[in-house]
Amino acid sequence: MIEPQTAEQTAAYPAEWRFPWFLCSMLFAASALSYLDRQVFSMLAPRIITEFGITNTVYSRVVFAYQLSYTAMFALGGYLLDRVGTRLGLAFSLGLWSMASAAHAAVHGALGLGAARFVVGIGEGAVFPAAAKEATELAPASRRTFAIGFATGGSALGAVIAPPLTAVLATYFGWRGAFLCTGSLAGIWVVLWLLTKYKRSVATPQTATTPVEWKTLLRDERLRKMLFARFLFDPVFYFYMFWIPQFLTRERHLSLQEIGSYIWIPFLVLGFSQVFSGRLADGLVNSIRSPIESKRLLLTIAALVTPVSWVVSLSTTTGAAIALMSVLLFAHGIWITNYLGLLSDLFEGGAIATIVGLTGTAGGIGGMLSTLLIGPTVDRYSFAPVFALSGVLYPLALLVVRNASAGTGRRF
């Protein structure tokens, strides 16, 4: 068995010094694998589109199939995690998407590809509610935002590793072999997770609880506003996740290997931003600001940076486009870490996975609708209108978040 530091070993240290490194590292790895899978698919999309002879509009429907199941499972997965706990929930989720990812190797058309992506979305839907729930329950309040940023920051590592790894695997094994290889990694994680015996060093042991019902949660006006905010800003990240390789192929005329040498950079910046901003938010809390005020400040700074997306498609070189996209994802890292941290401040108690899941579903709905519009827009015009709209959605979401966090509604 793999056993991290026990409660007895950590008891000698002040509570604010303790940090659940082992469990957060496992969550970090799970979120990394989630984004590894997404980036592998988006990296291979130009090659698959060419082989299957499908348009960007058809590709948008394949992406929609993933987003549909992922969006539904975000809310349902969060609800179930609050009931059964993250240990069993995550094992099932990663096991399912491991098999579905490997199944991509057997598809021979858009229909099969969409079906495989749909099942992957079912498996991946519970990952981020689980990460937020574990980090919130494990870390002391003074380090909670850092724990959330660290646990979810693996997403950036997965996105960083995916481009060069995909280029190498596709070169030697073809795109089908690349899916087999990456799908096996989630299976390995499941084995390690189930073999791991752990004791919690900060919070009380996890037990299954009866979740707060959705209809009860949705009576809170603040939560409804937070859901609307995520509906507004999540489409931007979905666009950057699934469409940037297409942008670089269509408008910058880069090969798969060239894309692999560039696209990891913005996501490395994203990972740094998530961890850095979580630590900064906790530092502001401990020095001069309340938890909610520190996050509102960082959310404001991030939103004011995001209009940089307007000029990505206007840049004259690939390097300039990558640099501008890196700035956008740096701002997104600050934004999403503090948005999730703000949820844990506004809605205390045992429903945090359900709440994070509901916000993810709201964002997924926005992502699905935007995906169905992006494909036809790109086919008819270019990527310029999409980048332009991406530059205004975070500032709009900021207005909603600031209004929601200023309320005094019920806490759960």
N, C-alpha and C positions, 0 to 999 in steps of 0.2 A: 504494500500500500504506500501511496505517496502522502505524507502527512506534514503539513506546514506547522508553523509555530502554534502551540496550544494556548488556551486561555491562561493556564497557570504560568507559562513562560512570559506572557505579555503583561501579566498583572503587576509586575514590578515597575512598569513604566506609567507615567501619567496618561490619562485617556486621550488627551489631545495629541500625544506623540504616536499613538498606535495607528497603524494603517494595515488593512487586510491585503497585503501585497500578493499573496499566493492566489486567493480567489479572484481578485481583480485582474491578475495576470491571465487566469483561465478565461475570464469574460473578455479580456482584451483579445485573446486568441480567437474566441468565437466570433466577435465582431469583425476581426480581420478576415476570417474565412468567409463571412457573409459578403464582404465587399470584394474579396478576391474573386468569388464566383461571378458577381455582377460585372466586374471589369473584364474578366475573361470573356464573357459573352459579348460585351460591347466592343472589345478589341477584335474579336473574331467576326463581328457582324459584317464588315465590308466583304470579307472572303465568303461568308455564308450567303450573303445577298447575291453575290455574283454567281456562285455555284447553283443556287436554287432559282436564279432568275426572277427575284422578287423586287418590287419597288420600295421606296422609302415609306409609302403609304401602307403597304402590307407589313413591312418591318415594324411600323408603329403599332399595328394590331398585335404582333407577337409580343412586343414590349407591354402592351395593354393587358394581355393575358397574365403576364407575371404580376403587373401592378394590381390587377383585380384580386387575385388570390392573396397577395402580400398585404393589400389594404384590408381585406376582410379579416385575415388572421392577425393583423396587428391588434385589433380590438378584441377578437375572440381569444387570441393567444394570451394577451394581458390578463383577461378575465380568468382564464384557466390557470395561469401561473399564480395568481393570488389564491387559487383554490388548492392546487397540488404542489406548489413550490417550484423553485427554479431547477432543482437537481434533476428530477424526472422530466420536467417540461423541456429543458434544453437538450437532454439526451435524445428525446423523441424528435425534436425539431431538427437537430443537426443530422441525425440518422436518416430522416426522410429526405432532406435536400441533398445529402451525399449520394443517395441512390438515384435521385432524379437528375442530378447534375451529370453523373456518369451515363445516364440514359440518353443524353444528347448525342452520344456517339452513334446511336442506332437510328436517328431520324433521317428522313429523306425528302422533306418538304416543309412548307410553312405550317401546315396543320400539325404535324408531329412536333415541330419546333415549339409552336405555341403551347401544345399540351405539356411538354417537358418543362417549359418555363412556368406554366401554371402550378405544377406540383412543387417546383423549387420555391415559388412564392409562398405556398402553404408552409413549407418548412422554415423559411427565413423570417416569417412574420413575428415570431415570439422572441427573437434575439434581443432587440433593443429594449422592449419592456422588461425582459429578464435582467439585462445589464443595469438598467436604471433602478429596478427593485432591489437587486443585490447590493449595489453601491450605496443606495440610500439606507438600507438596513444595517450594513456592515460598518460604515465609517462613522466616526463621531461627527457631530454637527459642524464642528469647526473645519472639517476637511471633506465635507460631503460633496461639494461641487467639484473638487479635485478628483475625488473617487469616481464620480460620474464621467468626468472628462477622460480619466485614464481608462475606465472600463469600456467606454464607447470609442476611445481613440484608436483602437485596433483597426477600425474601419479604414482609416487612412493608410495604415501599414499594408493592409490587404490591397488597397488601390495602388500603392506604390510598387509592391512586388508583382502585381498582375501583369503590367505591360511587358517588362523584359522577360518574365517567366513565360508568358503566353507566346511571345515571339520565338523563344527558344524551343518550346514544346511543339508549336505548330510547324516549325522548320524541320524538326527531326521526326515527329510522329503524326503530323497532319492535325487539322483542327479537331477531328474526332478524338484522336489520342490525347490532345490537350484537355478535353473535358473529362476523359477517364482519369487522367493523372490528378487534376485538381479536385475531382469529386471524391477521390480516395482520402484526401487530407481531412475532410470533415469526419469521415469514418474513423480515422485514427484519433481525432479529438474526442469522439464519443467514448472510445475504449479507455482513454486516459481519464476522462471525466468520471466514468463509472468506477474506475479503480481507485479513485482518489478518496481517501478518508480524511475529513477535515472537521475541525472544531472552530467555532467562531470566536474571534479574539476581542470583538468590540460589542456587538449586539447580542441579543438573546438568541437562542437556537431557533432556526426557522421551523415553523409549524404550518400546516395547512389551515387556512382560515376561510370563513364564508365571505366572499367578496361583497362589496356594496353594489347594489343593482345599478345598471346603467341609467335607468329612468330616475333614480334618486340622485345620482351624480349630475345628470343633465339639468336638474332643477337649478343648479348653481349658475347664475349668470356669468360669473367669472370664467368658469370652465367653458361655457359656450363661446365666449370671446376668445379664449386661448385656442379652441378648436378652429375657429374662423381664421385666426392668425396663421396657424400651421397650414390651413387650406391655401392661404395666399403665398407663403414663402417656400413650401416644399417643392412645387413644380420647378423652381430654379435648380435645386440640387438634382432632381430627377433628370433634368435636361443635361446638366453637366456630366452626370454619371453615364447616361445611355447614348448621348448624341455627339459628344466631342470627337470620338474617333471618326464618325461619319463626316463631321465638319472638317477635320484635318485631311480626310481622304478626298472629299468632294471639292473643297475650296482651297486647300493647300497642296493637294496632289501628293500626299505622303504615302509611302509604302507601309506595310505592317511593321517592318523592322524600324522604320523611321518614327512611326507613332510610338512604338515601344520605348524609344530612346528619349522621347519628350514628355509623354503624358503622365509619367510618374511624379514629375516635379510638383504640379499643383496639389497632388494628394499628399505628398510629403509635407508640404506647407500646411495643409489641413490638419494632419496629425499633430504637428507641433502646436498649432493654434488651439486645438481642443484641450491638450494637456496644460499648456501655458495659461489659457484663459481661465480654466478651472482653478488653478493655483492662485492666479491674480484675484479672482472673485473672492476666494476664501481669505486672501490677505487683506482685501478692502474691508471685509466683514470684521476681521480681527483688529483693524486699526481705526477707521474713521466712519464706516457706514453700516447700516443695518443689512441683513442678508438680501432683502428685496431691493433696497436702494442700490446696492453694489451691482446687482444683476441688471437692473434697469439702466444704469450708467453704461455698462459694457454692451448691452443690446443696442443702445443709442449709437455708440461709437461704431459698432459693426454695421448698422443699417446705413449710416452716413457714408460708408466706404463702398457699399455695393453698387452704386451707379456706375462704377468703373466698367461694369459689364457692357455698357452702351458702346464702348469703343473697341471691344475685342475684334469684332468682324471688320472694323475699319483699319486695323493695324496693318502695316505694310510688310511685316516679316513674321515668320512662324515664331521666332524667339520672342517678339513683342507680344504676340497673341498668348503664348504660354505664360509670360510674365503677368499679363493682365488677368488671366484666368487664375493664376496663383494668388493674386490679391483678392479676388472674389472669394476663393475658397478659404483664405485666411480669415476673412470677415465671417464666412459661414461657420467656421470652427468656433469662433467666439460666440456667434449667435446661438447655435444649436446647444452648446454646452450650457450656456446661461439660461436658455429657454427651458431645458430639462431641469436645471437646478431651481429655476423659479417655480416650476410645477411642484417640486418637493417642498418648497417653502409655503406655497399657497394652499396645498392640499395634503395635510399631514395624515398619517394613519396607515392602515393596511391596504389601501386601494391604489397605491402608486402605480403598480404594473397595469392595472385596468385603465387608469387615467392616461398614462403614457401611451398605452395601446389605442385609446380613443383618439388622442391627438395624431398618432401615426396614421390612423384610418382617415381622419380628416385631410391630412397631408397627401395621403395616397389617392384620395378622390380627386384632389386638385391635380395631382400628377397624372392620373389617368386621363382626365379631360384635356389637359395640356398636351399629352402625348398624341392624342387623336387629332389635335390641331397642328402640331409641329410637323408631322409627316407631310400632309398636303401643302403646308406653307413652304417647306423646303423644296418640295417637288416643283411648285409653281413659281416661287420667288428665289429665296436664298435663306441663309441663317441670320441675316442682319435683323429682320423684325423680331426674331426670337431673343437675340441678345439684347435688343433695345428694351423689350418688355421686362426682361430679367432684371434690369437695372432699377425698376421702380417698385417691385413687389415687396422687398424687405422694408423700405421706408413706410409703405402702407401697413404692413404687418406690425411695425413698431407702434404706430398710432393705436392699434387695437390692443397690443400687449400692455402698453402703458395705461390704457383705460382699464383693462382687466385687473392689473395688479394694484390699482389704486382703490379697488372696491373693498368692502368689508363683509363679503358674503360668508356663508357657512363653511366651516372647515370639516373635512372628513377624516 
